[in-house]
Every structure is written in structure tokens, then in C-alpha cells.
Amino acid sequence: MNQTTNKTKKKIENKNLKLKSNLPILSPPISKKKIKNPKKQNSYQQKIPQIKQPNNSKNGFERILEAQITEIMQFELLNETELIQLCEKAKEIFMKEKNVINIESPLTVVGDLHGQFDDLLQIFNEEGFLPDNKYLFLGDYIDRGSYSIETISLLIALKVRYPDRITILRGNHESKQTSRFYGFYDECQKKYGNINVWNLFTDLFDSFPLSAIINNKIFAIHGGLSPDISKIDQIQKIYRFIDIPFTGPLCDLVWSDPDQRTGFNENSRGAGFTFGPNITERFLKTNKLNLIVRAHQLFQRGYNITHSEKCITIFSAPNYCGSVFNLASIMKIELQLETEIVQFKENKGKNPKPRIKW
């Protein structure tokens, strides 16, 4: 598919897939009003998502959460005590969630973020903030980028505040073994002077759910499929409350990648497998599903459609690591499973701290 094409329509199981290509997100307000001067695309001033005024029904804990969310979105770190309390509340919520979560559209699907906090705010600005909009995050919130703590702190705070409006799945980087070497460990030590926060979050990662099913038709996962998994029920039976092992179905679900070769094959990553079109077709047919949406892989245009349009990869970290110059994408899924991929460029703002009103 040509990256410069403005709109391309494709069919996925009789559903329309629309593509907005090369579309920079320029932080319009949540009201979805048109930008008055869209030609000024050199202005990348970041705006924090607009938030509704408080109402009398909010309790003290909700107000504390909103204050913390405000701080985080202004690039301010919560202290260790606040993070301990936040993670304890989040863990209570995650522990009650199944390995496979059933959710309903409409919602926005977000792929790898890798600590690119400006770009997470950019997504919220474009698609709308919670609770008005629902989100599904596919994993890899940390490592590589400079703002992993801010990224995961915001997502966790939003999960505690609006547990039914945001789904957070586990990626391969949400692991002690991986995040020890790819940036999150060092960032925690640098910003807090110790590794307590790293231990706090990596323990919380063990409780993240593994996958989701949207409207009983779309299977969402970070990585891909496993030779040990043919039915959804088998995923439900996995004991997930551990660090990600080097082998086995839990490893495969967060490490595997689609491939054009038939069957399961060795993965060059050294973990998980590659799975071919026949594997995708068999898994979808067995579980009466139409589509797999996953993350885990960088593509220059921010997404990839493969396996006869039955497997879509979404990558949401533009200009990955500040040097790849890739576009990023999100996927919007509407009520009737109409699906739209929206590409966007990196946000070039420099840690702005705008005012926020709850």
C-alpha cells in the first residue's frame, strides 16, 4: 500500500478499513472542532487534553487521582509514596481481570509507546481523553524512550480512575528481565536515586492481562500466536502472575511475529516464534474471530497489514528512539467494527506544562 495515499479502503471480513495516510496529529481540542489555521504545521506546541470541570459526585480519592494525573501530564514525577499507593490500587483492579478481556467498541487501539510521552499526549489530544473515549493499549509502554516513568504512571493512574474505559495489556518489555537492560531500570535509578520504583512497577507488570477480544470478533495481543495455543480458553488457563519466561505460551504471546512462511518457525528475536498465514487462518476459524490486531514490530509507515488482511500490526512510537524517522499509527474501531488506521508524525513539543482544569 502506498504510504502517500490519502485514503485507501480495504475490506476485512466485509468490514471497511479506512486509512488516513501521513496525517500529522497537531493537538486539536477534544471537542473535535476544526483547526482554524491548519496551514501552520510548523507549530508543534503540545496541548494537554482538555478535562471536564469537577462535579459534586466525586469523592476525595478521585480528586487526589485527578490531581496526580494533572501532575504527570505536566511532566512532574509522583513521589515514591504516591506511586506505591497508586500501584496497590491498580494491582487490585488487574488481579480481578482475566487473561483475556472481553471489551466493546468504539475504542482506539494504541501500539508500542516506549517511553515517548509527548506522543502519548498527542494521541489523547487527537482522539479525546477519558472517560469520553475508550482505549486499548497493546503493551511496551517503557524502555528506549526518555519518559517511561511518566508514560506508565499516567496509564496506571487512568486505569485506577477509569477502570472500564482503558484496557492495558502486557508487552514483552513489561518484564524485569527485559526492562533491566533497555532503559527503564536506568531511568528509575536516575530520576529517583534508587531502583525501588523499578521494582514496584515490574512487580505490577506481572498482573497485567495478556489479551483482549473486541466485540467477539477481533483478537488483540502484543506479540502473536503460540504452537501451544489453539483456543482462547487455553490462554485463560495460563498462570500469568510471574515474570515473562524465556519459553512457553506466555513468552510466545508477547514475543511472536507474523511471517509469510507456513506454520511456526524460529524467531530471529531469540524468543517466541514466527507464525504463518495458515496459523492465523486456523486460529481465527477455530475461535470464530475475524481479525488479529497486535503491536511489537516497527514499520516505517507505522502499521502493517498481512495474512490476507487478517493480521494488522500497529506501532505508535513515531521517530522511534529519535533516529528512525518512522511514522506511527493508531487504530480506531467503531461500533459496527468499521476500522480506520490513522498515521501520525512525532510531536516536536519540548515538555510544555500547560494549565489543566478538572
N, C-alpha and C positions, 0 to 999 in steps of 0.2 A: 504494500500500500504506500503511495507517495506521501511523504511527510508534509509536503507543501500544499496538499489538497485541503481546501477549507472545510468541506463536509463530504463524508463518504458514508453511504448507507449500506449496511450489510445485514443479512438475515441470520439469526441464530435460533434454530428451532421455531421458525415462524415469528420471531420477535425481532423488532428493528434495532439495530446497533448503529447509533449515530456517532460520528467522530468530529469533534472540533479540533482542527489541527493548528499547531503553532500559535495557540491563543494565550498570550501572557495574562496572568491574573494581576490586575492593578488595584487591588484592595477597594472595590466599591463597597458602599454600606450594605448592611444586611437587608435593608428594605428593598434591594434589587433595583433601585432607581438607576436610570442611565447615567453614565459619567458625563458631566456637562461638556468637558473638553477632552474627548478621547484621543486627540492628536498628541497631547503632551505625554508621550510614553517614556520620556526620559526621566520623569519624576517618579521615583520609586519609594516615596515616603510611606512607611508602613503604618497602617492604622490598626489599632486593636479592635476586635469585633465589638460592635455596639451591644450593650446588655440592657435588659429591661429594668425599669425602676422597681424598687422593692415593694412588696405588698405585706399586709399585716399578718398573713398566714405563715410567714417564715419563722422558724424557731431560732434559738441562739446558735445552735451548731451550724445550721445552714448559712447564717450570716458570717460566721467565722470562716466557713469554706469559701464563700464568695470573696471575702477579703483576701484569703490566701490565693485564690485563683487570680485575682486582680494583681497581687504582688508578683506572681510567677509570670504573668503576661507582660509585666514591665521589666522582665529580666532580673528580678530580685530573687535570691535564694531563700527558701524557708530554712529555719534553724533545725537542728537535729531533733529536738523535742517535737516540733510540729510534724516533721516527716515521720517520726515513729508513730505518732497518733494517727496520721493520715494512712500510713501503710497498714496499721492494725485494722482500721475500718475497712480499707479496701480488701484486705485478706478475708474478712468475714463475708464480703459480697462474693468474691471469686470462689471461695470454698463451696458456696451453695450452687454455683453454676456447673453444669455438666460439661463433659469433654467436648460435646457437640451441642451448640446452642441453636435453637430454632428462633429466627428473627423474621420480621416482616418489613417489606419495603413500604414507602420510599425511604431510601437511605443513600449515603455517599460512602464508597469504599476507598480506603487510603492504603497505599502500599508502604514500602520501606521509607523511613524518615531519617534514620541515622544521625540524630542529634542536630538536624538542620531546623532549628526552632523558628527562625524567620519564615521558613516555608510552611511550617505547620500553621502559623498565624495567618499566612497568606491564604491557605485553604479555608480556614474558618471565615475569613473576610469575604471570600468569593461565594462559598456555599451556604453560609449562615451559621450562627452559633447555636449552641444547645440552650434550652431544650427544644427550640423550634425545629431544628434539623437533627436527624439521626445519623450516627456514624458507625462504621465498621472498620477497625484498624487491623491490618493483617500481620503485624509484627515488625521486628527490627526497628525499634524506637531509639536505640542507643548505639554507641561506638562510631568511630570515624569522624563525625562532626564535633563541633566545639561546645554544643549546648545539649548534651544528652540528659543531664540532670534536669534542666528546665523542661525539656520535651516530655520525659517520663513523669515528672512531678505534675505537670499540667494535666496529662491524660489520666493519671490516677485520681487527682482532685476532682476532675469532671466525672469520673466513674463513681466516686463516692457521692457527689452532689446529684447526679442524674443517672443512676444505675441502669435504667431502662432505655436510655437514649444513646448509649455508647457501648459498643462491644469491643473488647481488647483481646486479641488472640496472641499466642506466643510465637515468636520468631526464633531462629537459631541463635541470634545474638542475645536473647534473653536467657542467659546461661552464665554461670560462674566460669566455666572453662573457656568460653569464647570471649566474654567481656573483660576477662583478666588481661588479655593481650591486644585488644583492638581499640582501646581508648577510654572506656567507661571507668575502669579501675583508676587510671591515672588522673582522670578528670575529678573523680570523687576525692582523691587524695590531695589534689591541688586546691580545690575550692573549699574543702572542709578541714584539711590538715590531718586527716586520718582516713581509714577505709570503713568506718562504721556505716556510712551511708551506702557504700557499695554492698556491704553485707546485708543491709536492710532491704535494698531493692532486689538483689539477686535471690534472697530468700522468698520475696514476694513473687518473683517470676515463676517459681515452681508451682504456684496456684493458678496461673493463667490458663484459661481454656484453650483447646487445641484447634477447634474448627467451628464453623457455623454453616447452617443451611438457611437460605433465604427463600421464603415463600414455598418451601418444599421442593424447589426446582434447581437452585444454584448452590453448589458446594464451594465454600470458601476456606482456604487453608494458606499457611505461609509458604510452605515448600511444595509438596506434592504427594504422590501416592507411594504405597509400600507393597512389596510382594507378600507381606504378612496380613494385609488388609484387603478384603474384597467387599465387605459390607460395613455400613455405618455403625451397626451395633458393635462391631469389633473395636472401633475407635472409642466408643463409650466405655468399654471394659478396660481400657489402658489405665494403669495407675500413673497419674501424671505428676504427682506431688514430689518430684525428685529433680535433680539437675539433669539436663539432657544427656543421655548416654551416647557412646560412640557408634552403637549399632542397635538394631531393633526397630519396631514400628514407630515409637516415639521420636527417635532420631530421624527416620525416613520422612515423617510428616513435615518436619521443619527444614530438611536439607535437600530433598529430592527435586529434580528438574524435569520438565518435559523435553522430549527428544524425538527426532524423526525415525529413529531405529525402532524396530519391532521389539516388544517385550520390555523387560527390565534389564538394564545394563549398568556396568560400573560407572560411577560418577567421578569426574576428574577432581571434584572438590575434596575427595577422600572420605566423604560421609554421604549417606543416603544413596539413591540410585537415580538413573535416568529412566523415564517411562515413556513408551511409545504410544502412537495414536490408537493402537488396538487395546492398550491398557486403559486409556481414557474412555474409549467407547464401551468397553466391558464394565468398568466401574459405574459409569452413568446409567447404563441399561439395567444393571443389577439393582441399583438403588433408586431407579425411576427418577433420575435427575436429567437436566438439560445441559448444564454448563459447569465448568470448574473455573473459579477466579482465584488467583494466587499472586504472590509477590516474589521476593527472593532473588530476582535477576534484574540487572541493569540492561536496559535497551536504550539506544541513542535517542529514539523518539519517545521514550517514556512508557511504552507498552509493547506487547507482542500478542498476536492472535495466531494460534496454531492448532494442530489436530482437528482439521476440518471445522475451524471456528468453534470448537467445543472446549478450548482451554485458553484463557486470557491471563496474561501477566500484567500487573500494574506496579509501577515503580514511581514513588512520589518524592524523590530527593533530586531536584534539578541541579545541574552542575555539580555532580557528586564529588565530594572531597575538594571542591573548589578548583578542579582541574580537568574534569571530563567533558564539560560543556554540553551535557545531555539535557534534553527536555524531560519533564516529568509528567505524570498523569494521575488522574483520579477517575473513578467510575461512578456514575450516577445511575441508580436503579429505581425506576418509578413503580407505581402501583401494579401495573399490568406487566411488569418485568421488561418494559422498554428500557434499553440500556444505552447510555451515552458515555463515551470516553472523552474527557477534556484534558488537553495538554496545557502545560504552563511552564514559564521560564522561572529562573531563580528570582527571589526577592532581594533587591540590592540595598535595602534599608540598613542603617547602622544602629542597631539596638535602640530604637526610639522608646520613649517612656510616656505615651500619651495618657491623658486622664480617662478614667473609666468610671461610669456611674451605674450602680446596680439598681 
